[in-house]
Amino acid sequence: FRYRPRLKEGLLLGFLAGYASGFLGIGGGALMVPILNLVVGLPIHLAVATSMFIMIFSATFGAATHFLMGNLVPEYVVLLGAGVILGAQTGARIAKRLRASKLRTAFAIVLMFTGLRMLLKALG
């Protein structure tokens, strides 16, 4: 796979991912994977991996800011953090074994389900 970096798109996407991370707490992944795959043209496996790596930065700085503002529940940080460490490793291994179409479909289903649940909750 050959890829030529696009500086302007990269800076804009980085800003949007950081904004989404700080504002919505989504780490940018829900936005970055589709944008990297559909807009930038990265294959889905590379888009997922790139998004995961980028989330290191967005999550670190977003979490630090929220910590300084007193917006964290320490018990959840410990419990969910342990699960995330194990789940992320397992998920990465499973994703590597999936065909691109299956990975793309799984990602879309998770986004649709999550979005629908949030919409229904917001509408009361």
PyMOL commands that set and color helices and strands:
alter all, ss='L'
color gray80, all
select helices_A, chain A and resi 7-24+29-40+44-68+74-97+100-123
alter helices_A, ss='H'
color red, helices_A
deselect
rebuild
show_as cartoon
